[in-house]
Amino acid sequence: MALKRTRYDGDDDGADRVRREAEVLARINHPHVVAVHDVVDDDGEVWVVMEYVAGRPLSESGRVSVEEAARYGAQLAGGLEAVHTHRVLHRDVKPANVLVTNDGFAKLADFGISRPLHNDETVTATGALTGTPGYLAPEVAKGGRFTEAADVWSLGATLYYTLECTSPFGDDNAHALLWKTVSEEVQPPTRAGAMAPVLLRMLAKKPGDRPRLRQARQELAVLAGDPTAGVGPEPTRRTRRPGWAPAAGAAVVLVAVIATAVWFSLDRGQAQGDGAPVAGPSAGSGDGATGSPAGATGESAGIVGVPATADPCALLDAGALGAFGLTRLDTDNGELNRCDIFVTGADGAVTEVSIKIWHNNEEPAEPNRRVGRITVVNDESELPEECSRELFLPGGDYNISLDAERQSGDVDDLCALADATLNHTTAVLGEGEIPRREQVPAAGSLYTQSVCDLLAGEPLERLPGVDAARPVVGFAEWECRWTTDDGKGLRVLFQHSDPLTADDGERFVFSGHEVFNEGDSWSEDSCLVSVVNRVAPSADGDDDTVAELVRFQLEAGGDETVDELCALALDIVEPVAAALPATS
């Protein structure tokens, strides 16, 4: 026997959910699924009693042959098919959650985050992403429904690992893997041989292009030379003794030494896989670049890396700014490609120091100076409430805006704060690639979306005369602009904001998302309409609540009234709201 200790992070319904899931899993009888026998309560602790598997996780097995990978795949596909027959989804198929016995049997393990089939939440109660980046299907990484096809994709990614010893998107941090899953194609396998066709179909971007589990099992079994691989008995109800008994004394002793969601042998004390879900999760831009930022090449692309994963906060130095007062980091203020530090001086004056990374192709203004490979331009406006520095990366694809802006009180030298930050920023840029974001975005977050993709098709078809094929694309595709034959301009971007209220504008609800018509709040000849993607606690842990917004600014091309512009903007917004992940 083996025990799994479960926790549910303060969720009062968590224990009942664990019991219900265990009852469902106890009905599954398949040689390639770790059997669930019981659930026991012990003074508030909930333990799942399971089959003990003598072996090791697939993640520790190293690279295997094509035939062996195909055999594991057929076995796991058969087990997963049995799980789906009971209307359960696994939701975290990955190498660490597959146990390989000493005699070469693969068993699907760790259903700790499984859910009934039609419960399509992909985040925990705290907004954390449920699943493992690199093994999470593209539609789920983007915030969509989890279906049987998503488990098929995860199984394909797991088999990819057995052959390549990496995920289909390589080895990277969680944030980068999520972005690649949403925006890129899988890296073609180099060692898959005859298994490549079925493997790539399992890893198809669109769920409808993936094979059903029965088909995948049959094809993999043939490749393994064992047509019966993965075949198990018809799913039957497993007998469970009535009632939940107190935990045995041995289990009570283990409470103090076993970590959350770790498999534990009653007789050996051997960990059998981590089983832990990944914990979850930065006024208008306008960088003027045409084409996709993903296509940038050269030195600056090497510094920025995958744009959506570059961490602007790594370019700020709270330590240096601490010499000017108390500092507070703000990662979700305005644009997603921005980070701020607020500095409060001894006299209560507040300065906001911000960093923004842009995709740009402008030439540096004169005069300028060089700091290593970086060209720095000082702001010439000399405004008393602001001091700015513009940093141009080599190659001309990207630049970085650094601003020190007075928020309240009197600040003696704003440029001293800007230059203290500049020293740190240029030092980081001189070391190579900008550090990657460490926090994983919540499922459905705009971090994993593309403005350009959201507007493609029906939304732009509702804008007469638009040049849909030639958008001006912003950083990480978090902003796009289009123009029409008669001169109207549509600008759409992602932003963080305080939650909107009726004071911000007329409120509508489209496809479950709040929509606010904010009228001419950005300019007198344009209309602003904002769609609320999600509202959640700030990732900074400061008790603030932050809204993720898709903001539409439609600018007049002639004598259109603001009301006419707003009516057209609302019409464009409607299909976009329907395409966003469903709100809970």
BANUTOR-131321 format. One line per field, with one value per residue (C-alpha): chain; x, y, z. Coordinates in pm, whole numbers, plus 50000, padded with zeros to 5 digits. Each point is the difference from the previous one (the first is absolute). Layout:
<pts>
ch	(A;...)
c1	(X;...)
c2	(Y;...)
c3	(Z;...)
</pts>
This chain:
<pts>
ch	(A;A;A;A;A;A;A;A;A;A;A;A;A;A;A;A;A;A;A;A;A;A;A;A;A;A;A;A;A;A;A;A;A;A;A;A;A;A;A;A;A;A;A;A;A;A;A;A;A;A;A;A;A;A;A;A;A;A;A;A;A;A;A;A;A;A;A;A;A;A;A;A;A;A;A;A;A;A;A;A;A;A;A;A;A;A;A;A;A;A;A;A;A;A;A;A;A;A;A;A;A;A;A;A;A;A;A;A;A;A;A;A;A;A;A;A;A;A;A;A;A;A;A;A;A;A;A;A;A;A;A;A;A;A;A;A;A;A;A;A;A;A;A;A;A;A;A;A;A;A;A;A;A;A;A;A;A;A;A;A;A;A;A;A;A;A;A;A;A;A;A;A;A;A;A;A;A;A;A;A;A;A;A;A;A;A;A;A;A;A;A;A;A;A;A;A;A;A;A;A;A;A;A;A;A;A;A;A;A;A;A;A;A;A;A;A;A;A;A;A;A;A;A;A;A;A;A;A;A;A;A;A;A;A;A;A;A;A;A;A;A;A;A;A;A;A;A;A;A;A;A;A;A;A;A;A;A;A;A;A;A;A;A;A;A;A;A;A;A;A;A;A;A;A;A;A;A;A;A;A;A;A;A;A;A;A;A;A;A;A;A;A;A;A;A;A;A;A;A;A;A;A;A;A;A;A;A;A;A;A;A;A;A;A;A;A;A;A;A;A;A;A;A;A;A;A;A;A;A;A;A;A;A;A;A;A;A;A;A;A;A;A;A;A;A;A;A;A;A;A;A;A;A;A;A;A;A;A;A;A;A;A;A;A;A;A;A;A;A;A;A;A;A;A;A;A;A;A;A;A;A;A;A;A;A;A;A;A;A;A;A;A;A;A;A;A;A;A;A;A;A;A;A;A;A;A;A;A;A;A;A;A;A;A;A;A;A;A;A;A;A;A;A;A;A;A;A;A;A;A;A;A;A;A;A;A;A;A;A;A;A;A;A;A;A;A;A;A;A;A;A;A;A;A;A;A;A;A;A;A;A;A;A;A;A;A;A;A;A;A;A;A;A;A;A;A;A;A;A;A;A;A;A;A;A;A;A;A;A;A;A;A;A;A;A;A;A;A;A;A;A;A;A;A;A;A;A;A;A;A;A;A;A;A;A;A;A;A;A;A;A;A;A;A;A;A;A;A;A;A;A;A;A;A;A;A;A;A;A;A;A;A;A;A;A;A;A;A;A;A;A;A;A;A;A;A;A;A;A;A;A;A;A;A;A;A;A;A;A;A;A;A;A;A;A;A;A;A;A;A;A;A;A;A)
c1	(50000;50098;49860;49952;49948;49774;49948;49753;50142;49729;49716;49722;49863;50339;49972;49660;50137;50290;49759;49773;50291;50141;49663;49994;50362;49940;49768;50278;50157;50277;50352;50151;49831;50119;49706;49825;49876;49869;50004;50058;49957;50236;49933;49934;50260;49870;50202;49944;50088;50141;50178;50375;50205;50353;50184;50089;49849;50035;50176;50293;50016;50211;49964;49838;49973;49716;49853;50011;49848;49723;49931;49978;49779;49759;49981;49935;49751;49805;50008;49898;49717;49869;50023;49801;49736;49924;49956;50323;50286;50353;50112;50370;50139;50377;50312;50008;49642;50072;50147;50193;50013;50309;49853;49931;49636;49905;49733;49818;50030;49909;49643;50027;49876;49762;49648;49666;49985;49770;50162;50214;50183;50370;50100;49999;49814;50297;50030;50297;50038;49911;50233;50362;50134;50161;49745;49687;49791;50002;49627;50033;50312;49792;49721;49760;49800;50178;49868;50105;50208;50209;50097;50094;50234;50160;50052;50164;50229;50090;50091;50200;50201;50079;50166;50154;50049;49832;49652;49868;50100;50341;50125;49913;49828;49627;49903;50203;49860;49644;50064;50163;49710;49751;50197;50240;49996;50164;50365;50006;50129;50336;49990;49637;50056;49685;49819;50024;49670;49774;50202;49960;49627;49967;50181;49785;49922;49626;49819;49790;50314;50116;49920;49762;50170;49884;50150;50326;50023;49951;50262;50253;49942;50076;50322;50093;49943;49732;49643;49857;50207;49782;49695;49842;49677;49677;49980;49822;49897;50261;49858;50076;49933;49718;50078;50324;50203;50257;50354;50219;50266;50277;49834;49975;50373;50064;49803;50292;50249;49815;49976;49684;49900;50289;49960;50124;50054;49880;50288;50283;49944;50096;49876;49831;49955;49937;49639;49983;49804;50182;49932;49847;50099;50198;49517;50022;50310;50084;50338;49946;50137;49844;49994;50036;50249;50066;50173;50263;50356;50350;50159;49692;49792;50272;49972;49620;49951;49638;49831;49711;50237;50249;49972;50004;50024;50349;50108;49903;50213;49809;50329;50134;49666;49989;50253;49721;49732;49771;49934;49700;50003;49693;49997;49643;49966;49900;50159;50101;50352;50053;50124;49997;50162;49836;50245;49873;50247;50047;49771;49723;50067;49929;50185;49907;50294;49890;50160;49828;50137;49885;50028;50120;50196;50053;50344;50148;49962;50296;50182;50057;50269;50117;50009;50158;49777;49706;49922;49848;49798;49912;49653;50025;49664;50137;49654;50024;49786;50181;50347;50035;50269;49951;50223;50047;50117;50250;49839;49713;49714;49934;50033;49938;49834;50114;49792;50016;49676;49895;49667;49969;50205;50329;50290;50336;50154;49787;50288;50209;49742;49990;50378;50026;49767;50182;50326;49833;49803;50303;50199;49729;49972;50377;49998;49788;49637;49755;49906;49674;49680;49981;49628;49772;49697;49656;49807;49824;50227;50061;50374;49939;49774;50064;49803;50052;49855;49703;49900;50056;49695;49655;50102;50193;49735;49772;50230;49925;50301;50259;50345;49985;50315;50234;49970;50256;50110;50118;50219;49910;49689;49842;49904;49891;49877;49805;49889;49705;49961;49825;50268;49852;50252;49937;50244;49959;50226;50020;50028;49977;49771;49803;49665;49760;49669;49690;50191;50232;49727;49688;50016;49904;50054;50115;50050;50038;50260;49938;50038;50027;49936;50237;49922;50253;50201;50328;49948;49714;50003;50002;49796;50146;49829;50150;49932;50075;50189;50038;50015;50232;50220;50323;50296;50198;49819;49912;49625;49917;49754;50100;49797;50141;49848;49986;49971;49863;50063;49826;50117;49798;50103;49776;49700;49867;49851;50122;49663;50040;50351;49887;49716;50248;50256;49739;49909;50366;50038;49714;50175;50326;49828;49858;50352;50149;50017;49670;49980;49921)
c2	(50000;50364;50317;50343;50285;50270;50366;50245;50340;50114;49905;49878;49781;49851;49692;49911;50046;49763;49738;50031;49973;49698;49826;50050;49890;49692;49871;49991;49658;50003;49852;50330;50225;50016;49864;50211;49788;50237;50341;50033;50292;50061;50301;50231;49845;49823;49708;49805;49629;49872;49715;49995;49985;49860;50200;50357;50302;50016;50334;49807;49726;50185;49978;49678;49835;50072;49653;50045;50348;49865;49721;50246;50221;49718;49897;50354;50075;49691;50108;50354;49868;49808;50314;50199;49726;50093;50364;50108;50205;49962;50360;49951;49719;50045;49783;50050;49869;49674;49715;49726;49665;49785;49769;50281;50088;50369;50116;50332;50157;50307;50098;50261;50277;49793;50134;49872;50029;50300;50213;50212;50218;50023;50200;49925;50203;50237;50048;49767;49820;49633;49782;50006;50242;49806;49721;50215;50009;50333;50065;49948;50219;50268;49964;49782;49691;49685;49707;49642;50141;50200;49677;49855;50296;49956;49631;50089;50246;49731;49755;50277;50025;49627;50042;50348;50046;50339;50143;50076;50363;49932;50074;50347;50169;49953;50341;49950;49649;50129;50272;49756;49757;50268;50172;49747;49658;49705;49934;49710;49685;49872;49648;49898;49799;49814;50139;50362;50012;49885;50202;50324;49939;49961;50334;50182;50360;49957;49749;49872;49898;49759;49626;49841;49794;49668;50089;50120;49684;49775;50181;50005;49633;49903;50204;49822;49662;49912;50051;49927;50266;50229;49776;49953;49868;50185;50263;49858;50142;49921;49888;50240;49932;50219;50315;50187;49845;50185;49976;49721;50078;49971;50268;50234;49973;50095;50325;50199;49888;49978;50308;50104;49783;49754;49627;49801;49627;49858;49755;50182;50375;50060;50310;49911;50328;50358;50030;50370;50248;50309;50310;50286;50392;50813;51171;49859;49907;50050;49886;50046;49669;49830;49621;49741;50058;49626;50058;50235;49884;50111;50125;50161;49686;49809;50243;49995;49629;49883;50341;49889;49834;50289;50144;50382;49990;49850;50334;50194;50017;50040;50005;50304;50181;49921;50276;50245;49859;49703;49793;49798;49777;50008;49736;50053;50371;50085;49812;49636;50086;50240;49995;50280;50084;50267;50191;50186;50253;50101;50302;49784;50097;49711;49927;49731;49842;49785;49776;49904;49777;50085;49844;50293;50102;50371;50156;50147;50378;50233;50060;49652;49800;49641;49778;49677;49874;50221;50344;50234;50312;50251;50156;50355;50122;50090;49975;50070;49697;49744;49883;49736;49792;49807;49695;49860;49641;49903;49894;50249;49760;50096;50292;50052;50300;50102;50267;50164;50189;50200;49883;50227;50243;50158;49791;50177;49808;49759;49936;49866;49722;49941;49974;49772;49765;50053;49871;49675;49963;50038;49758;49732;50057;49974;49649;49855;49889;50180;49766;49809;50053;49758;50013;49777;50186;49882;49794;50225;50294;50253;49925;49694;50174;50194;50316;49940;49649;50113;50254;49772;49898;50115;50294;50180;49910;50229;50298;50119;50073;49867;49897;49675;49851;50279;50060;50195;49743;50088;49817;49629;50068;50161;50299;50024;50291;50009;50280;50030;50148;50307;50066;49844;49833;49702;49944;49697;49920;49803;50188;49956;50240;50052;49819;50211;50125;50179;50326;49899;49969;49820;49632;49704;49625;49811;49622;50023;50280;50351;50266;50373;50275;50270;50246;50273;49943;49957;50270;50219;49852;49631;49748;49763;49668;49762;49627;49839;49674;49911;50163;49850;50086;50169;49766;50239;49878;50356;49935;50196;49868;50035;49976;49871;50206;49983;50366;50117;50357;50091;50335;50212;50022;50295;50161;49691;50074;49825;49823;49863;49883;49833;49817;49861;49914;49807;49805;49903;49909;49749;49707;50073;49960;49669;49882;50077;49721;49956;50171;49795)
c3	(50000;49954;50157;49851;50241;49855;50076;49864;50099;50235;49768;50232;49724;49920;50220;49857;49648;50074;50131;49697;49758;50182;49982;49622;49957;50214;49727;49741;49952;49742;50007;49885;50256;50362;50200;50266;50292;50263;50166;50373;50237;50288;50219;49707;49769;49690;49860;49679;50027;49672;49830;50068;49681;50016;49738;49916;49824;49624;50053;50149;49736;49744;49622;49873;49661;49758;50061;50378;49979;49777;50249;50289;49786;49914;50365;50124;49722;50106;50364;49917;49783;50301;50212;49743;49990;50360;49898;50168;49855;50134;49929;50082;49785;50001;50044;50378;50024;49816;50202;49821;50181;50019;49735;49751;50064;49986;50242;50002;50345;50204;49937;50274;49768;49790;49960;49876;49621;49970;50269;49769;50253;49935;50306;50369;50260;50019;49625;49955;49674;50037;49798;49890;49736;49718;50041;49995;49680;49809;50048;50377;50023;49830;50258;49802;50100;50105;49797;49925;49713;50249;50179;49659;49939;50344;49932;49668;50179;50253;49723;49830;50324;50000;49659;50025;50378;49979;49957;49649;50061;50149;50350;50125;50293;50045;49863;49681;49950;50029;49744;49758;50045;49899;49724;49848;49837;50175;49924;49750;50173;49878;50147;49945;49683;49894;50302;49879;49804;50286;50251;49803;49956;50377;50033;49743;50094;49939;50225;49710;49808;50272;49987;50248;50268;49856;49662;50157;50212;49699;49788;50282;50080;49639;50012;50323;49836;50256;49867;50348;50180;50209;49986;50339;50146;49954;50275;50302;50334;50263;50335;50280;50365;50131;50195;50044;50283;50212;49870;50132;50255;49741;49788;50298;50055;49638;50017;50135;49738;49666;49779;49819;49705;50029;49942;50299;50050;50330;50009;49819;50036;49636;49817;49672;49811;50103;49885;50087;49784;49888;50207;49809;49911;49622;49456;49670;49815;49639;49891;49632;49872;49701;49999;50274;50284;49992;49669;50142;49946;50087;50321;50151;49948;50183;50292;50015;49925;49988;50051;50221;50247;50036;50351;50007;50380;49967;49851;50313;50314;50325;50189;49818;50026;50371;50051;49911;50231;50058;49687;49885;49691;49772;49724;49877;49930;49643;49711;50033;49878;50291;50361;50260;50332;50216;50220;50307;50138;50361;49947;49848;49637;49760;49675;49750;49817;49707;49737;49673;49724;49647;49657;49792;49692;50062;49981;50320;50019;50039;50222;50141;50173;50004;50307;49880;49717;50109;49856;50261;49917;50273;49990;49870;50131;50343;50157;50374;50091;49781;49897;49726;49834;49676;49948;49648;49976;49729;49675;50018;50076;50363;50232;50370;50162;50347;50175;50342;50057;50305;50140;50304;50205;49902;49868;49982;49708;49799;49762;50289;50041;49625;49975;50304;49815;49670;50146;50104;49675;49773;50218;49965;49625;49967;50146;49717;49995;50229;50288;49954;50197;50292;50076;49796;49861;50103;49751;49750;50077;49725;50034;49782;49745;49680;49921;49630;50021;50208;49734;49700;49800;50109;50227;49725;49743;50201;49933;49643;49781;50245;49878;50198;49848;50113;50374;50193;50257;50350;50250;50041;49789;50307;49781;49637;49785;49676;49766;49764;49654;50141;50262;50313;50230;50226;50282;50226;50295;50323;50329;50374;50182;50316;49963;49796;50140;49873;50052;49715;49740;49881;50094;49779;50027;49688;50023;50377;49987;50130;49732;50075;49747;50128;49720;49930;50320;49806;49739;49878;49648;50098;50196;50261;50073;50259;50036;50337;49942;50369;50343;50261;50299;49901;49952;50223;50312;50103;50049;49683;49744;49636;49680;49672;49720;49622;49902;49664;49889;49673;49862;49759;49638;49918;50164;50183;50342;50311;50026;49646;50076;50322;49824;49747;50269;50201;49688;49950;50369;50005;49821;50182;50338;49879;49909;50343;50260;50185;50336;50309)
</pts>
